[in-house]
Amino acid sequence: MKKYYVNIADYQGGTWAMGLLNTIKEWKELALSWCDSDDNEELYRLIKKHKLDTELLDIISEIWSIEIVEFNQDNVDKILESYTEKEYYWLLNDIMEKMEG
């Protein structure tokens, strides 16, 4: 069974990445796309060469001021406390799609 990791915080005051649920590989691909968007080749190379482990998630969390943790019920409850109804259904839909796939 795949392990999933979810972002439970955005320390820049926004919600753009709140609730994103991915495997470590998917987080790496997303971070690479953010580096590409920011035109940051040095950071792109750093993330690209890093192995797929939880240390990579710590690096991504630090760089983008978010908090990626292992997906579990307590973490989902923490996210949902700050969600609007629309965001809540978006997250549930995302979770269901990931768990089915």
Contacts in CASP RR format, 6 or more apart in sequence:
PFRMAT RR
TARGET T0000
AUTHOR 0000-0000-0000
METHOD contacts of the structure
MODEL  1
MKKYYVNIADYQGGTWAMGLLNTIKEWKELALSWCDSDDNEELYRLIKKH
KLDTELLDIISEIWSIEIVEFNQDNVDKILESYTEKEYYWLLNDIMEKME
G
2 23 0 8 1.000
3 23 0 8 1.000
3 24 0 8 1.000
3 70 0 8 1.000
3 71 0 8 1.000
4 21 0 8 1.000
4 22 0 8 1.000
4 23 0 8 1.000
4 70 0 8 1.000
4 71 0 8 1.000
4 98 0 8 1.000
5 21 0 8 1.000
5 22 0 8 1.000
5 23 0 8 1.000
5 24 0 8 1.000
5 27 0 8 1.000
5 54 0 8 1.000
5 57 0 8 1.000
5 68 0 8 1.000
5 69 0 8 1.000
5 70 0 8 1.000
5 71 0 8 1.000
6 19 0 8 1.000
6 20 0 8 1.000
6 21 0 8 1.000
6 68 0 8 1.000
6 69 0 8 1.000
6 70 0 8 1.000
6 71 0 8 1.000
6 75 0 8 1.000
6 76 0 8 1.000
6 79 0 8 1.000
7 17 0 8 1.000
7 18 0 8 1.000
7 19 0 8 1.000
7 20 0 8 1.000
7 61 0 8 1.000
7 66 0 8 1.000
7 67 0 8 1.000
7 68 0 8 1.000
8 18 0 8 1.000
8 19 0 8 1.000
8 67 0 8 1.000
8 68 0 8 1.000
8 69 0 8 1.000
8 75 0 8 1.000
8 78 0 8 1.000
8 79 0 8 1.000
9 18 0 8 1.000
9 66 0 8 1.000
9 67 0 8 1.000
10 16 0 8 1.000
10 17 0 8 1.000
10 18 0 8 1.000
10 65 0 8 1.000
10 66 0 8 1.000
11 65 0 8 1.000
11 66 0 8 1.000
11 67 0 8 1.000
12 65 0 8 1.000
15 82 0 8 1.000
15 87 0 8 1.000
17 64 0 8 1.000
17 66 0 8 1.000
18 79 0 8 1.000
18 82 0 8 1.000
18 83 0 8 1.000
18 87 0 8 1.000
19 79 0 8 1.000
19 91 0 8 1.000
19 94 0 8 1.000
20 30 0 8 1.000
20 94 0 8 1.000
21 71 0 8 1.000
21 91 0 8 1.000
21 94 0 8 1.000
21 95 0 8 1.000
21 98 0 8 1.000
22 30 0 8 1.000
22 98 0 8 1.000
24 52 0 8 1.000
24 53 0 8 1.000
24 54 0 8 1.000
24 56 0 8 1.000
24 57 0 8 1.000
25 52 0 8 1.000
27 56 0 8 1.000
27 57 0 8 1.000
27 60 0 8 1.000
27 68 0 8 1.000
28 47 0 8 1.000
28 50 0 8 1.000
28 52 0 8 1.000
28 56 0 8 1.000
28 60 0 8 1.000
31 47 0 8 1.000
31 60 0 8 1.000
31 63 0 8 1.000
31 64 0 8 1.000
32 44 0 8 1.000
32 47 0 8 1.000
32 48 0 8 1.000
34 64 0 8 1.000
35 41 0 8 1.000
35 43 0 8 1.000
35 44 0 8 1.000
35 47 0 8 1.000
36 44 0 8 1.000
43 63 0 8 1.000
46 59 0 8 1.000
47 56 0 8 1.000
47 59 0 8 1.000
47 60 0 8 1.000
50 56 0 8 1.000
50 59 0 8 1.000
57 68 0 8 1.000
58 68 0 8 1.000
60 66 0 8 1.000
60 68 0 8 1.000
61 67 0 8 1.000
61 68 0 8 1.000
69 75 0 8 1.000
76 91 0 8 1.000
76 95 0 8 1.000
79 91 0 8 1.000
80 88 0 8 1.000
80 91 0 8 1.000
83 91 0 8 1.000
END
